[in-house]
Amino acid sequence: MKVADLLELAGFAGASITFKIDGERATHRWTVLITYEDLDFRYRRDVDRTVF
């Protein structure tokens, strides 16, 4: 499954996903934010982009 597929499924479920990729970082990290307003759910995580 591709990331685009996961984003589409999240949208169908009512969730929003934001990737913050703002240029080269010394730590090679991206920020991912997942929100689901109906359940007042928020999840934020910095992930290592070398894993992708």
Phi, psi and omega in degrees: 000137180270160179302320180300323177295318179295320178297319179295316177298319178298319178297319177297328180276354179095005180268158174239139179234132178238130172255128176256108180233095188247048178097181183291130174246145181299331183266000180056048182240150173243156174254133177240130179236125178242127178231146175221097189298325182300328181253006184053044183258130175222135180222128179230137180208140170268129182239152179282115184287348178285347179285330182284000000 
